[in-house]
């Protein structure tokens, strides 16, 4: 099931975070955990720069490659199959590191620590992470060599109205349209579990962006 057009509803928050950065001429951007590249394509368009997008899931990267061709961004987006756990780049390679929904792999503080060396002097790290322990996370920022330029939150209500309700409707539509597709049924079930988990309030479904400058 293609959920990207629902995920694109959240691109306005990607744009909001990007506009908190100073203006760059052709910045080099690393998009960590890019998935199918919804934010990647948006960043390439917003920045007019060059984006290196990494993810470990080959199916998602194939979808991103298709988007790159459709948007004629072949010369500005480079796709790498790589793991967040093992990725390595020369020091001070990027003006901006972008990480939406991928900090859970290492944790917020460890991500800040490990990615610091990839940024050029006074480069920027933009993160989008769950709202859990937000005060603790924000207080830890200076310890890892950054200063906070800004942050903003996306509430549970906004996640429901802009993502989960449309997703639930799409799932219902696909269940009726394709009742005998086992692979699709499994994918829909995973999405339903995510929706039900948020409904039960056993996890934090709100999130926040933080915009950090390397110091």
Rosetta constraint file for C-alpha pairs under 8 A:
AtomPair CA 1 CA 184 HARMONIC 6.69 0.50
AtomPair CA 1 CA 187 HARMONIC 7.42 0.50
AtomPair CA 1 CA 188 HARMONIC 7.72 0.50
AtomPair CA 3 CA 7 HARMONIC 6.30 0.50
AtomPair CA 3 CA 167 HARMONIC 7.43 0.50
AtomPair CA 4 CA 8 HARMONIC 5.96 0.50
AtomPair CA 4 CA 36 HARMONIC 7.84 0.50
AtomPair CA 4 CA 38 HARMONIC 6.74 0.50
AtomPair CA 5 CA 9 HARMONIC 7.00 0.50
AtomPair CA 6 CA 10 HARMONIC 7.87 0.50
AtomPair CA 6 CA 162 HARMONIC 7.87 0.50
AtomPair CA 6 CA 163 HARMONIC 6.25 0.50
AtomPair CA 6 CA 166 HARMONIC 6.93 0.50
AtomPair CA 6 CA 167 HARMONIC 6.88 0.50
AtomPair CA 7 CA 11 HARMONIC 7.42 0.50
AtomPair CA 7 CA 38 HARMONIC 7.25 0.50
AtomPair CA 7 CA 163 HARMONIC 6.78 0.50
AtomPair CA 8 CA 38 HARMONIC 6.46 0.50
AtomPair CA 9 CA 162 HARMONIC 6.46 0.50
AtomPair CA 9 CA 163 HARMONIC 7.25 0.50
AtomPair CA 10 CA 14 HARMONIC 7.02 0.50
AtomPair CA 10 CA 162 HARMONIC 7.34 0.50
AtomPair CA 10 CA 163 HARMONIC 7.75 0.50
AtomPair CA 11 CA 15 HARMONIC 6.19 0.50
AtomPair CA 11 CA 38 HARMONIC 7.78 0.50
AtomPair CA 11 CA 39 HARMONIC 6.73 0.50
AtomPair CA 11 CA 42 HARMONIC 7.24 0.50
AtomPair CA 12 CA 16 HARMONIC 6.07 0.50
AtomPair CA 13 CA 17 HARMONIC 6.16 0.50
AtomPair CA 14 CA 18 HARMONIC 6.19 0.50
AtomPair CA 14 CA 39 HARMONIC 6.92 0.50
AtomPair CA 14 CA 42 HARMONIC 7.87 0.50
AtomPair CA 14 CA 43 HARMONIC 7.98 0.50
AtomPair CA 15 CA 19 HARMONIC 6.13 0.50
AtomPair CA 15 CA 42 HARMONIC 7.83 0.50
AtomPair CA 15 CA 43 HARMONIC 7.95 0.50
AtomPair CA 15 CA 46 HARMONIC 7.51 0.50
AtomPair CA 16 CA 20 HARMONIC 6.75 0.50
AtomPair CA 17 CA 21 HARMONIC 7.30 0.50
AtomPair CA 17 CA 126 HARMONIC 7.51 0.50
AtomPair CA 17 CA 209 HARMONIC 6.98 0.50
AtomPair CA 17 CA 210 HARMONIC 7.91 0.50
AtomPair CA 17 CA 211 HARMONIC 7.05 0.50
AtomPair CA 18 CA 46 HARMONIC 7.87 0.50
AtomPair CA 20 CA 149 HARMONIC 7.73 0.50
AtomPair CA 20 CA 150 HARMONIC 7.38 0.50
AtomPair CA 20 CA 211 HARMONIC 7.49 0.50
AtomPair CA 21 CA 124 HARMONIC 7.83 0.50
AtomPair CA 21 CA 211 HARMONIC 7.66 0.50
AtomPair CA 24 CA 47 HARMONIC 7.46 0.50
AtomPair CA 25 CA 47 HARMONIC 7.97 0.50
AtomPair CA 25 CA 48 HARMONIC 7.69 0.50
AtomPair CA 25 CA 49 HARMONIC 7.20 0.50
AtomPair CA 26 CA 47 HARMONIC 6.78 0.50
AtomPair CA 26 CA 48 HARMONIC 5.70 0.50
AtomPair CA 26 CA 49 HARMONIC 3.86 0.50
AtomPair CA 26 CA 50 HARMONIC 6.68 0.50
AtomPair CA 27 CA 47 HARMONIC 6.88 0.50
AtomPair CA 27 CA 48 HARMONIC 7.62 0.50
AtomPair CA 27 CA 49 HARMONIC 4.72 0.50
AtomPair CA 27 CA 50 HARMONIC 6.31 0.50
AtomPair CA 27 CA 94 HARMONIC 7.73 0.50
AtomPair CA 27 CA 95 HARMONIC 5.80 0.50
AtomPair CA 27 CA 96 HARMONIC 7.21 0.50
AtomPair CA 28 CA 49 HARMONIC 6.04 0.50
AtomPair CA 28 CA 50 HARMONIC 5.04 0.50
AtomPair CA 28 CA 51 HARMONIC 6.04 0.50
AtomPair CA 28 CA 52 HARMONIC 7.79 0.50
AtomPair CA 28 CA 93 HARMONIC 7.76 0.50
AtomPair CA 28 CA 94 HARMONIC 5.11 0.50
AtomPair CA 28 CA 95 HARMONIC 5.27 0.50
AtomPair CA 28 CA 96 HARMONIC 6.44 0.50
AtomPair CA 29 CA 49 HARMONIC 7.42 0.50
AtomPair CA 29 CA 50 HARMONIC 6.12 0.50
AtomPair CA 29 CA 51 HARMONIC 4.64 0.50
AtomPair CA 29 CA 52 HARMONIC 6.13 0.50
AtomPair CA 29 CA 94 HARMONIC 5.69 0.50
AtomPair CA 29 CA 95 HARMONIC 6.07 0.50
AtomPair CA 29 CA 96 HARMONIC 4.75 0.50
AtomPair CA 29 CA 97 HARMONIC 5.63 0.50
AtomPair CA 29 CA 98 HARMONIC 7.08 0.50
AtomPair CA 30 CA 51 HARMONIC 5.79 0.50
AtomPair CA 30 CA 52 HARMONIC 4.84 0.50
AtomPair CA 30 CA 53 HARMONIC 6.04 0.50
AtomPair CA 30 CA 54 HARMONIC 7.80 0.50
AtomPair CA 30 CA 94 HARMONIC 6.57 0.50
AtomPair CA 30 CA 96 HARMONIC 6.41 0.50
AtomPair CA 30 CA 97 HARMONIC 4.73 0.50
AtomPair CA 30 CA 98 HARMONIC 5.98 0.50
AtomPair CA 31 CA 40 HARMONIC 6.61 0.50
AtomPair CA 31 CA 51 HARMONIC 6.82 0.50
AtomPair CA 31 CA 52 HARMONIC 6.06 0.50
AtomPair CA 31 CA 53 HARMONIC 4.71 0.50
AtomPair CA 31 CA 54 HARMONIC 6.34 0.50
AtomPair CA 31 CA 97 HARMONIC 6.11 0.50
AtomPair CA 31 CA 98 HARMONIC 4.75 0.50
AtomPair CA 31 CA 99 HARMONIC 5.95 0.50
AtomPair CA 32 CA 53 HARMONIC 6.31 0.50
AtomPair CA 32 CA 54 HARMONIC 5.44 0.50
AtomPair CA 32 CA 55 HARMONIC 6.84 0.50
AtomPair CA 32 CA 84 HARMONIC 7.18 0.50
AtomPair CA 32 CA 97 HARMONIC 7.39 0.50
AtomPair CA 32 CA 98 HARMONIC 6.18 0.50
AtomPair CA 32 CA 99 HARMONIC 5.08 0.50
AtomPair CA 32 CA 100 HARMONIC 7.57 0.50
AtomPair CA 32 CA 102 HARMONIC 6.86 0.50
AtomPair CA 33 CA 53 HARMONIC 7.44 0.50
AtomPair CA 33 CA 54 HARMONIC 5.66 0.50
AtomPair CA 33 CA 55 HARMONIC 4.71 0.50
AtomPair CA 33 CA 56 HARMONIC 7.66 0.50
AtomPair CA 33 CA 84 HARMONIC 7.22 0.50
AtomPair CA 33 CA 99 HARMONIC 6.69 0.50
AtomPair CA 33 CA 100 HARMONIC 7.33 0.50
AtomPair CA 33 CA 101 HARMONIC 7.51 0.50
AtomPair CA 33 CA 102 HARMONIC 5.46 0.50
AtomPair CA 34 CA 38 HARMONIC 7.73 0.50
AtomPair CA 34 CA 39 HARMONIC 7.22 0.50
AtomPair CA 34 CA 40 HARMONIC 6.49 0.50
AtomPair CA 34 CA 53 HARMONIC 5.76 0.50
AtomPair CA 34 CA 54 HARMONIC 5.79 0.50
AtomPair CA 34 CA 55 HARMONIC 5.64 0.50
AtomPair CA 34 CA 99 HARMONIC 7.83 0.50
AtomPair CA 34 CA 100 HARMONIC 7.73 0.50
AtomPair CA 35 CA 54 HARMONIC 7.99 0.50
AtomPair CA 35 CA 55 HARMONIC 6.02 0.50
AtomPair CA 35 CA 57 HARMONIC 7.18 0.50
AtomPair CA 35 CA 60 HARMONIC 5.34 0.50
AtomPair CA 35 CA 61 HARMONIC 6.63 0.50
AtomPair CA 35 CA 64 HARMONIC 7.75 0.50
AtomPair CA 36 CA 60 HARMONIC 4.48 0.50
AtomPair CA 36 CA 61 HARMONIC 5.83 0.50
AtomPair CA 36 CA 62 HARMONIC 7.78 0.50
AtomPair CA 36 CA 63 HARMONIC 5.65 0.50
AtomPair CA 36 CA 64 HARMONIC 4.88 0.50
AtomPair CA 37 CA 41 HARMONIC 6.02 0.50
AtomPair CA 37 CA 53 HARMONIC 7.79 0.50
AtomPair CA 37 CA 60 HARMONIC 7.83 0.50
AtomPair CA 37 CA 61 HARMONIC 7.63 0.50
AtomPair CA 37 CA 63 HARMONIC 7.87 0.50
AtomPair CA 37 CA 64 HARMONIC 5.20 0.50
AtomPair CA 37 CA 67 HARMONIC 7.90 0.50
AtomPair CA 38 CA 42 HARMONIC 6.56 0.50
AtomPair CA 39 CA 43 HARMONIC 5.99 0.50
AtomPair CA 40 CA 44 HARMONIC 6.29 0.50
AtomPair CA 40 CA 51 HARMONIC 7.20 0.50
AtomPair CA 40 CA 53 HARMONIC 6.84 0.50
AtomPair CA 41 CA 45 HARMONIC 6.32 0.50
AtomPair CA 41 CA 67 HARMONIC 7.70 0.50
AtomPair CA 41 CA 68 HARMONIC 7.27 0.50
AtomPair CA 42 CA 46 HARMONIC 6.08 0.50
AtomPair CA 43 CA 47 HARMONIC 5.79 0.50
AtomPair CA 43 CA 51 HARMONIC 7.61 0.50
AtomPair CA 44 CA 48 HARMONIC 5.66 0.50
AtomPair CA 44 CA 49 HARMONIC 6.00 0.50
AtomPair CA 44 CA 50 HARMONIC 6.57 0.50
AtomPair CA 44 CA 51 HARMONIC 6.29 0.50
AtomPair CA 44 CA 73 HARMONIC 7.80 0.50
AtomPair CA 44 CA 76 HARMONIC 6.89 0.50
AtomPair CA 44 CA 77 HARMONIC 7.13 0.50
AtomPair CA 45 CA 49 HARMONIC 7.99 0.50
AtomPair CA 49 CA 76 HARMONIC 6.64 0.50
AtomPair CA 50 CA 75 HARMONIC 7.95 0.50
AtomPair CA 50 CA 76 HARMONIC 4.57 0.50
AtomPair CA 50 CA 77 HARMONIC 5.84 0.50
AtomPair CA 50 CA 78 HARMONIC 7.82 0.50
AtomPair CA 51 CA 76 HARMONIC 6.15 0.50
AtomPair CA 51 CA 77 HARMONIC 4.76 0.50
AtomPair CA 51 CA 78 HARMONIC 6.21 0.50
AtomPair CA 52 CA 77 HARMONIC 5.88 0.50
AtomPair CA 52 CA 78 HARMONIC 4.75 0.50
AtomPair CA 52 CA 79 HARMONIC 5.98 0.50
AtomPair CA 52 CA 80 HARMONIC 7.29 0.50
AtomPair CA 53 CA 77 HARMONIC 7.08 0.50
AtomPair CA 53 CA 78 HARMONIC 6.11 0.50
AtomPair CA 53 CA 79 HARMONIC 4.92 0.50
AtomPair CA 53 CA 80 HARMONIC 6.13 0.50
AtomPair CA 54 CA 79 HARMONIC 6.03 0.50
AtomPair CA 54 CA 80 HARMONIC 4.83 0.50
AtomPair CA 54 CA 81 HARMONIC 5.69 0.50
AtomPair CA 54 CA 82 HARMONIC 5.77 0.50
AtomPair CA 54 CA 83 HARMONIC 7.58 0.50
AtomPair CA 55 CA 60 HARMONIC 7.96 0.50
AtomPair CA 55 CA 61 HARMONIC 7.02 0.50
AtomPair CA 55 CA 80 HARMONIC 6.83 0.50
AtomPair CA 55 CA 81 HARMONIC 5.36 0.50
AtomPair CA 55 CA 82 HARMONIC 5.51 0.50
AtomPair CA 55 CA 83 HARMONIC 6.30 0.50
AtomPair CA 55 CA 84 HARMONIC 7.55 0.50
AtomPair CA 56 CA 81 HARMONIC 5.19 0.50
AtomPair CA 56 CA 82 HARMONIC 5.07 0.50
AtomPair CA 56 CA 83 HARMONIC 5.26 0.50
AtomPair CA 56 CA 84 HARMONIC 7.96 0.50
AtomPair CA 57 CA 61 HARMONIC 6.40 0.50
AtomPair CA 57 CA 81 HARMONIC 7.23 0.50
AtomPair CA 58 CA 62 HARMONIC 6.14 0.50
AtomPair CA 58 CA 81 HARMONIC 6.90 0.50
AtomPair CA 59 CA 63 HARMONIC 6.51 0.50
AtomPair CA 60 CA 64 HARMONIC 6.33 0.50
AtomPair CA 61 CA 65 HARMONIC 6.16 0.50
AtomPair CA 61 CA 79 HARMONIC 7.23 0.50
AtomPair CA 61 CA 81 HARMONIC 7.47 0.50
AtomPair CA 62 CA 66 HARMONIC 6.45 0.50
AtomPair CA 63 CA 67 HARMONIC 6.46 0.50
AtomPair CA 64 CA 68 HARMONIC 6.18 0.50
AtomPair CA 65 CA 69 HARMONIC 6.47 0.50
AtomPair CA 65 CA 79 HARMONIC 7.56 0.50
AtomPair CA 66 CA 70 HARMONIC 6.24 0.50
AtomPair CA 67 CA 71 HARMONIC 6.03 0.50
AtomPair CA 68 CA 72 HARMONIC 5.88 0.50
AtomPair CA 68 CA 73 HARMONIC 5.03 0.50
AtomPair CA 68 CA 74 HARMONIC 5.82 0.50
AtomPair CA 68 CA 77 HARMONIC 7.19 0.50
AtomPair CA 69 CA 73 HARMONIC 6.30 0.50
AtomPair CA 69 CA 74 HARMONIC 6.23 0.50
AtomPair CA 73 CA 77 HARMONIC 6.10 0.50
AtomPair CA 74 CA 78 HARMONIC 7.55 0.50
AtomPair CA 82 CA 86 HARMONIC 7.35 0.50
AtomPair CA 82 CA 87 HARMONIC 6.04 0.50
AtomPair CA 83 CA 87 HARMONIC 5.63 0.50
AtomPair CA 84 CA 105 HARMONIC 7.40 0.50
AtomPair CA 85 CA 105 HARMONIC 7.77 0.50
AtomPair CA 85 CA 106 HARMONIC 7.55 0.50
AtomPair CA 89 CA 93 HARMONIC 6.91 0.50
AtomPair CA 89 CA 118 HARMONIC 6.59 0.50
AtomPair CA 90 CA 118 HARMONIC 6.68 0.50
AtomPair CA 91 CA 117 HARMONIC 5.35 0.50
AtomPair CA 91 CA 118 HARMONIC 4.77 0.50
AtomPair CA 91 CA 119 HARMONIC 7.03 0.50
AtomPair CA 91 CA 120 HARMONIC 7.68 0.50
AtomPair CA 92 CA 117 HARMONIC 6.04 0.50
AtomPair CA 92 CA 118 HARMONIC 4.64 0.50
AtomPair CA 92 CA 119 HARMONIC 4.51 0.50
AtomPair CA 92 CA 120 HARMONIC 4.00 0.50
AtomPair CA 92 CA 121 HARMONIC 7.03 0.50
AtomPair CA 93 CA 118 HARMONIC 5.43 0.50
AtomPair CA 93 CA 119 HARMONIC 5.92 0.50
AtomPair CA 93 CA 120 HARMONIC 6.08 0.50
AtomPair CA 94 CA 118 HARMONIC 6.21 0.50
AtomPair CA 94 CA 119 HARMONIC 4.95 0.50
AtomPair CA 94 CA 120 HARMONIC 5.64 0.50
AtomPair CA 94 CA 123 HARMONIC 7.19 0.50
AtomPair CA 95 CA 119 HARMONIC 5.96 0.50
AtomPair CA 95 CA 120 HARMONIC 5.57 0.50
AtomPair CA 95 CA 122 HARMONIC 7.99 0.50
AtomPair CA 95 CA 123 HARMONIC 4.73 0.50
AtomPair CA 95 CA 124 HARMONIC 6.38 0.50
AtomPair CA 96 CA 119 HARMONIC 6.78 0.50
AtomPair CA 96 CA 123 HARMONIC 5.71 0.50
AtomPair CA 96 CA 124 HARMONIC 4.75 0.50
AtomPair CA 96 CA 125 HARMONIC 5.80 0.50
AtomPair CA 96 CA 126 HARMONIC 7.49 0.50
AtomPair CA 97 CA 119 HARMONIC 7.17 0.50
AtomPair CA 97 CA 124 HARMONIC 6.31 0.50
AtomPair CA 97 CA 125 HARMONIC 4.77 0.50
AtomPair CA 97 CA 126 HARMONIC 6.22 0.50
AtomPair CA 98 CA 125 HARMONIC 6.06 0.50
AtomPair CA 98 CA 126 HARMONIC 4.93 0.50
AtomPair CA 98 CA 127 HARMONIC 6.11 0.50
AtomPair CA 99 CA 103 HARMONIC 6.89 0.50
AtomPair CA 99 CA 125 HARMONIC 7.87 0.50
AtomPair CA 99 CA 126 HARMONIC 6.24 0.50
AtomPair CA 99 CA 127 HARMONIC 4.82 0.50
AtomPair CA 99 CA 128 HARMONIC 6.22 0.50
AtomPair CA 100 CA 127 HARMONIC 5.70 0.50
AtomPair CA 100 CA 128 HARMONIC 4.44 0.50
AtomPair CA 100 CA 129 HARMONIC 6.71 0.50
AtomPair CA 101 CA 127 HARMONIC 7.86 0.50
AtomPair CA 101 CA 128 HARMONIC 5.71 0.50
AtomPair CA 101 CA 129 HARMONIC 5.59 0.50
AtomPair CA 101 CA 130 HARMONIC 7.80 0.50
AtomPair CA 102 CA 128 HARMONIC 7.97 0.50
AtomPair CA 102 CA 129 HARMONIC 7.58 0.50
AtomPair CA 103 CA 107 HARMONIC 5.33 0.50
AtomPair CA 103 CA 108 HARMONIC 5.54 0.50
AtomPair CA 103 CA 111 HARMONIC 6.29 0.50
AtomPair CA 103 CA 127 HARMONIC 7.67 0.50
AtomPair CA 103 CA 128 HARMONIC 7.84 0.50
AtomPair CA 103 CA 129 HARMONIC 6.46 0.50
AtomPair CA 104 CA 108 HARMONIC 6.85 0.50
AtomPair CA 104 CA 129 HARMONIC 7.66 0.50
AtomPair CA 106 CA 110 HARMONIC 5.71 0.50
AtomPair CA 106 CA 111 HARMONIC 5.67 0.50
AtomPair CA 107 CA 111 HARMONIC 6.01 0.50
AtomPair CA 108 CA 112 HARMONIC 6.43 0.50
AtomPair CA 108 CA 129 HARMONIC 7.81 0.50
AtomPair CA 108 CA 137 HARMONIC 6.88 0.50
AtomPair CA 109 CA 113 HARMONIC 6.26 0.50
AtomPair CA 109 CA 137 HARMONIC 7.06 0.50
AtomPair CA 109 CA 140 HARMONIC 7.06 0.50
AtomPair CA 109 CA 141 HARMONIC 7.81 0.50
AtomPair CA 109 CA 144 HARMONIC 7.81 0.50
AtomPair CA 110 CA 114 HARMONIC 6.04 0.50
AtomPair CA 111 CA 115 HARMONIC 5.93 0.50
AtomPair CA 112 CA 116 HARMONIC 6.07 0.50
AtomPair CA 112 CA 141 HARMONIC 7.75 0.50
AtomPair CA 112 CA 144 HARMONIC 6.35 0.50
AtomPair CA 113 CA 144 HARMONIC 5.49 0.50
AtomPair CA 115 CA 119 HARMONIC 7.22 0.50
AtomPair CA 116 CA 144 HARMONIC 7.65 0.50
AtomPair CA 116 CA 145 HARMONIC 7.42 0.50
AtomPair CA 116 CA 214 HARMONIC 7.10 0.50
AtomPair CA 119 CA 123 HARMONIC 5.35 0.50
AtomPair CA 119 CA 124 HARMONIC 7.09 0.50
AtomPair CA 119 CA 125 HARMONIC 7.95 0.50
AtomPair CA 119 CA 214 HARMONIC 7.25 0.50
AtomPair CA 120 CA 214 HARMONIC 7.95 0.50
AtomPair CA 121 CA 214 HARMONIC 6.42 0.50
AtomPair CA 121 CA 215 HARMONIC 7.00 0.50
AtomPair CA 122 CA 213 HARMONIC 5.76 0.50
AtomPair CA 122 CA 214 HARMONIC 4.71 0.50
AtomPair CA 122 CA 215 HARMONIC 5.75 0.50
AtomPair CA 123 CA 213 HARMONIC 5.79 0.50
AtomPair CA 123 CA 214 HARMONIC 5.41 0.50
AtomPair CA 124 CA 211 HARMONIC 6.99 0.50
AtomPair CA 124 CA 212 HARMONIC 5.48 0.50
AtomPair CA 124 CA 213 HARMONIC 4.50 0.50
AtomPair CA 124 CA 214 HARMONIC 5.99 0.50
AtomPair CA 125 CA 211 HARMONIC 6.07 0.50
AtomPair CA 125 CA 212 HARMONIC 5.11 0.50
AtomPair CA 125 CA 213 HARMONIC 6.40 0.50
AtomPair CA 125 CA 214 HARMONIC 7.53 0.50
AtomPair CA 126 CA 209 HARMONIC 6.98 0.50
AtomPair CA 126 CA 210 HARMONIC 5.71 0.50
AtomPair CA 126 CA 211 HARMONIC 4.63 0.50
AtomPair CA 126 CA 212 HARMONIC 6.21 0.50
AtomPair CA 127 CA 208 HARMONIC 8.00 0.50
AtomPair CA 127 CA 209 HARMONIC 5.42 0.50
AtomPair CA 127 CA 210 HARMONIC 5.29 0.50
AtomPair CA 127 CA 211 HARMONIC 6.71 0.50
AtomPair CA 128 CA 207 HARMONIC 6.89 0.50
AtomPair CA 128 CA 208 HARMONIC 5.59 0.50
AtomPair CA 128 CA 209 HARMONIC 4.39 0.50
AtomPair CA 128 CA 210 HARMONIC 6.63 0.50
AtomPair CA 129 CA 207 HARMONIC 5.54 0.50
AtomPair CA 129 CA 208 HARMONIC 5.64 0.50
AtomPair CA 129 CA 209 HARMONIC 6.61 0.50
AtomPair CA 130 CA 204 HARMONIC 6.65 0.50
AtomPair CA 130 CA 205 HARMONIC 6.89 0.50
AtomPair CA 130 CA 206 HARMONIC 6.13 0.50
AtomPair CA 130 CA 207 HARMONIC 4.17 0.50
AtomPair CA 130 CA 208 HARMONIC 6.29 0.50
AtomPair CA 131 CA 153 HARMONIC 7.69 0.50
AtomPair CA 131 CA 204 HARMONIC 6.50 0.50
AtomPair CA 131 CA 205 HARMONIC 7.51 0.50
AtomPair CA 131 CA 206 HARMONIC 5.51 0.50
AtomPair CA 131 CA 207 HARMONIC 4.36 0.50
AtomPair CA 131 CA 208 HARMONIC 5.76 0.50
AtomPair CA 132 CA 204 HARMONIC 6.15 0.50
AtomPair CA 132 CA 207 HARMONIC 7.90 0.50
AtomPair CA 133 CA 137 HARMONIC 6.25 0.50
AtomPair CA 134 CA 138 HARMONIC 6.13 0.50
AtomPair CA 135 CA 139 HARMONIC 6.14 0.50
AtomPair CA 136 CA 140 HARMONIC 6.30 0.50
AtomPair CA 137 CA 141 HARMONIC 6.81 0.50
AtomPair CA 140 CA 144 HARMONIC 7.20 0.50
AtomPair CA 141 CA 145 HARMONIC 7.10 0.50
AtomPair CA 141 CA 146 HARMONIC 5.77 0.50
AtomPair CA 141 CA 147 HARMONIC 6.54 0.50
AtomPair CA 141 CA 148 HARMONIC 7.09 0.50
AtomPair CA 142 CA 146 HARMONIC 5.09 0.50
AtomPair CA 142 CA 147 HARMONIC 5.76 0.50
AtomPair CA 145 CA 214 HARMONIC 5.99 0.50
AtomPair CA 145 CA 215 HARMONIC 5.53 0.50
AtomPair CA 146 CA 212 HARMONIC 5.89 0.50
AtomPair CA 146 CA 213 HARMONIC 5.24 0.50
AtomPair CA 146 CA 214 HARMONIC 4.49 0.50
AtomPair CA 146 CA 215 HARMONIC 5.27 0.50
AtomPair CA 147 CA 212 HARMONIC 5.54 0.50
AtomPair CA 147 CA 213 HARMONIC 5.28 0.50
AtomPair CA 147 CA 214 HARMONIC 6.66 0.50
AtomPair CA 147 CA 215 HARMONIC 6.75 0.50
AtomPair CA 148 CA 210 HARMONIC 7.27 0.50
AtomPair CA 148 CA 211 HARMONIC 6.04 0.50
AtomPair CA 148 CA 212 HARMONIC 4.54 0.50
AtomPair CA 148 CA 213 HARMONIC 6.38 0.50
AtomPair CA 149 CA 210 HARMONIC 7.83 0.50
AtomPair CA 149 CA 211 HARMONIC 5.41 0.50
AtomPair CA 149 CA 212 HARMONIC 5.47 0.50
AtomPair CA 149 CA 213 HARMONIC 6.64 0.50
AtomPair CA 150 CA 210 HARMONIC 6.05 0.50
AtomPair CA 150 CA 211 HARMONIC 5.29 0.50
AtomPair CA 150 CA 212 HARMONIC 7.26 0.50
AtomPair CA 151 CA 208 HARMONIC 6.92 0.50
AtomPair CA 151 CA 209 HARMONIC 5.34 0.50
AtomPair CA 151 CA 210 HARMONIC 4.29 0.50
AtomPair CA 151 CA 211 HARMONIC 5.97 0.50
AtomPair CA 152 CA 208 HARMONIC 5.57 0.50
AtomPair CA 152 CA 209 HARMONIC 5.47 0.50
AtomPair CA 152 CA 210 HARMONIC 6.84 0.50
AtomPair CA 153 CA 206 HARMONIC 7.42 0.50
AtomPair CA 153 CA 207 HARMONIC 5.76 0.50
AtomPair CA 153 CA 208 HARMONIC 4.10 0.50
AtomPair CA 153 CA 209 HARMONIC 6.36 0.50
AtomPair CA 154 CA 158 HARMONIC 6.30 0.50
AtomPair CA 154 CA 159 HARMONIC 7.02 0.50
AtomPair CA 154 CA 206 HARMONIC 5.69 0.50
AtomPair CA 154 CA 207 HARMONIC 5.19 0.50
AtomPair CA 154 CA 208 HARMONIC 5.77 0.50
AtomPair CA 155 CA 159 HARMONIC 6.38 0.50
AtomPair CA 155 CA 205 HARMONIC 7.78 0.50
AtomPair CA 155 CA 206 HARMONIC 4.72 0.50
AtomPair CA 155 CA 207 HARMONIC 6.65 0.50
AtomPair CA 156 CA 160 HARMONIC 6.23 0.50
AtomPair CA 156 CA 205 HARMONIC 5.61 0.50
AtomPair CA 156 CA 206 HARMONIC 4.56 0.50
AtomPair CA 156 CA 207 HARMONIC 7.98 0.50
AtomPair CA 157 CA 161 HARMONIC 6.18 0.50
AtomPair CA 158 CA 162 HARMONIC 5.68 0.50
AtomPair CA 158 CA 163 HARMONIC 7.74 0.50
AtomPair CA 159 CA 163 HARMONIC 5.33 0.50
AtomPair CA 159 CA 164 HARMONIC 6.29 0.50
AtomPair CA 159 CA 205 HARMONIC 7.28 0.50
AtomPair CA 159 CA 206 HARMONIC 6.85 0.50
AtomPair CA 160 CA 164 HARMONIC 4.69 0.50
AtomPair CA 160 CA 165 HARMONIC 5.55 0.50
AtomPair CA 161 CA 165 HARMONIC 5.70 0.50
AtomPair CA 161 CA 166 HARMONIC 7.39 0.50
AtomPair CA 162 CA 166 HARMONIC 6.86 0.50
AtomPair CA 163 CA 167 HARMONIC 5.99 0.50
AtomPair CA 164 CA 168 HARMONIC 5.98 0.50
AtomPair CA 164 CA 195 HARMONIC 6.59 0.50
AtomPair CA 165 CA 169 HARMONIC 6.31 0.50
AtomPair CA 166 CA 170 HARMONIC 6.20 0.50
AtomPair CA 167 CA 171 HARMONIC 6.17 0.50
AtomPair CA 168 CA 172 HARMONIC 6.33 0.50
AtomPair CA 168 CA 192 HARMONIC 7.45 0.50
AtomPair CA 168 CA 195 HARMONIC 7.66 0.50
AtomPair CA 169 CA 173 HARMONIC 6.28 0.50
AtomPair CA 170 CA 174 HARMONIC 6.24 0.50
AtomPair CA 171 CA 175 HARMONIC 6.08 0.50
AtomPair CA 171 CA 188 HARMONIC 6.27 0.50
AtomPair CA 172 CA 176 HARMONIC 6.42 0.50
AtomPair CA 173 CA 177 HARMONIC 6.20 0.50
AtomPair CA 174 CA 178 HARMONIC 5.68 0.50
AtomPair CA 174 CA 179 HARMONIC 7.77 0.50
AtomPair CA 175 CA 179 HARMONIC 5.43 0.50
AtomPair CA 175 CA 185 HARMONIC 7.48 0.50
AtomPair CA 178 CA 184 HARMONIC 7.99 0.50
AtomPair CA 179 CA 185 HARMONIC 7.70 0.50
AtomPair CA 180 CA 185 HARMONIC 7.96 0.50
AtomPair CA 181 CA 185 HARMONIC 6.00 0.50
AtomPair CA 182 CA 186 HARMONIC 6.24 0.50
AtomPair CA 183 CA 187 HARMONIC 6.49 0.50
AtomPair CA 184 CA 188 HARMONIC 6.12 0.50
AtomPair CA 185 CA 189 HARMONIC 6.11 0.50
AtomPair CA 186 CA 190 HARMONIC 6.42 0.50
AtomPair CA 187 CA 191 HARMONIC 6.55 0.50
AtomPair CA 188 CA 192 HARMONIC 6.19 0.50
AtomPair CA 189 CA 193 HARMONIC 6.20 0.50
AtomPair CA 190 CA 194 HARMONIC 6.45 0.50
AtomPair CA 191 CA 195 HARMONIC 6.29 0.50
AtomPair CA 192 CA 196 HARMONIC 6.01 0.50
AtomPair CA 193 CA 197 HARMONIC 5.99 0.50
AtomPair CA 194 CA 198 HARMONIC 6.39 0.50
AtomPair CA 195 CA 199 HARMONIC 6.22 0.50
AtomPair CA 196 CA 200 HARMONIC 6.15 0.50
AtomPair CA 197 CA 201 HARMONIC 6.47 0.50
AtomPair CA 197 CA 202 HARMONIC 6.24 0.50
AtomPair CA 197 CA 203 HARMONIC 6.76 0.50
AtomPair CA 198 CA 202 HARMONIC 6.68 0.50
AtomPair CA 198 CA 203 HARMONIC 6.15 0.50
AtomPair CA 198 CA 204 HARMONIC 7.26 0.50
AtomPair CA 198 CA 205 HARMONIC 5.97 0.50
AtomPair CA 201 CA 205 HARMONIC 7.75 0.50
